[in-house]
Amino acid sequence: MTLQLFLLLGAGLFAIGLYGALSQQSIVMLMMGLELMLNGVIVATAAFWYYVAPGGTDGQVLIVVIITAMAVEMAAGFAVVTAIYRARQVDMTDDAADLKG
C-alpha cells in the first residue's frame, strides 16, 4: 500500500464525515459525522508518520493521545446530549439551539 492510498482513504473518511455533519439534524448523527472526520485525520496522520519516520515511536504515541482525547470529547458530548434529551426531550439541533438563555 502506498502513501497516496492511505491519504485517499483519510480524505474519503473526512469527506463522508463532513457531509454527515452538515446534512444531519439529529445530534447523534452530527456527532457520528464528527467522529468520521477525526478518524480521517488520524488515518492521514498515521500514514504520514509511518512513511516519513517508520522507525520512530513518536507517531504512535501521538496517535494514541489523539484517540484518547477524541474518546473523552465524544463521551462528554454524548453526556451533554443525554442530559439535554432527558431534561427537554430534544434530539434535533434546531430544537437544541433554542435552549439558550
ABEGO torsion letter per residue (X at the ends): XBAAAAAAAAAAAAAAAAAAAAABABAAAAAAAAAAAAAAAAAAAAAAAAAABAABAAAAAAAAAAAAAAAAAAAAAAAAAAAAAAAAGBABAAAAAAABX
